[in-house]
Amino acid sequence: MQTTVSDIKSTAHRLADSGHYAAPSVKMQAQKLDMEWKAFYTAIEDRTNVINLSTSFHEKIEQVCDY
């Protein structure tokens, strides 16, 4: 997924740099994509951390209950 986002951003920059008639719009959309991707990625990292903490908690509870 990261590769696809990077490819799209790279293509957008090339279009804008080549003098594309819609360069301002292309740049704006590339910036929006970048911001949305970063927000999505951060949310996924946060969710992963919560799941890992939850898993660890439940494993420790199982260990305590086994004694």
N, C-alpha and C positions, 0 to 999 in steps of 0.2 A: 504494500500500500504506500509506504514512504517513497519507494522508487517512482510510482505513478505520479504522486504529488510533485516530486522533484522534476520529473520529466515535463509535466504540464507547466510548472513555473519557468523552467528553462525555455520552453517553446514560447511562452508568453513574453519573456524578456527578449528573445531573438526577434519576435514579431515587432515589439515596440522599438527596439534598437534599429531595425531595418527601415523604419519610417512608415510603418503600416498606418493606413488612414485612421484607424480606431485605436492608435497607440495609447491615448489617455485612458480609454475604457479598458483596454487589455491590461494595462498596469494596475488599474484599480481592482479589476477582478483577480489578478494574480496576488495582490496584497490581501484581498479578502479571503482567498483560498488559503494563504499562508496563515492568517490569523485563525481561521476556523480549524485548520489542521492542527495547529498548536494547542488550541483549546480542547479539541477532541483527544489528542494524544495525552494531554495532561489528565483529562478525565479518566482515560483508560489506565494510566499509571496509578492514579488514586484508587480506582476500583480494584486493581490488581493488589495494591498494598493492603486494602481492607480485607480482601479475600485471603491473602496470605496470613494476616494477623488472626483472622477468624479460624482458619485451619489450624494454626499453631495453638490457639486457645483451646479448641476442641480436642486436639491431641493431648494437651497437658491435662485437661479434665479427665480424659479417658485413663491416663496414667495414674492420676490420683484415685480415681474410682476403682482401679484394679488392685490397689493395695489394701 
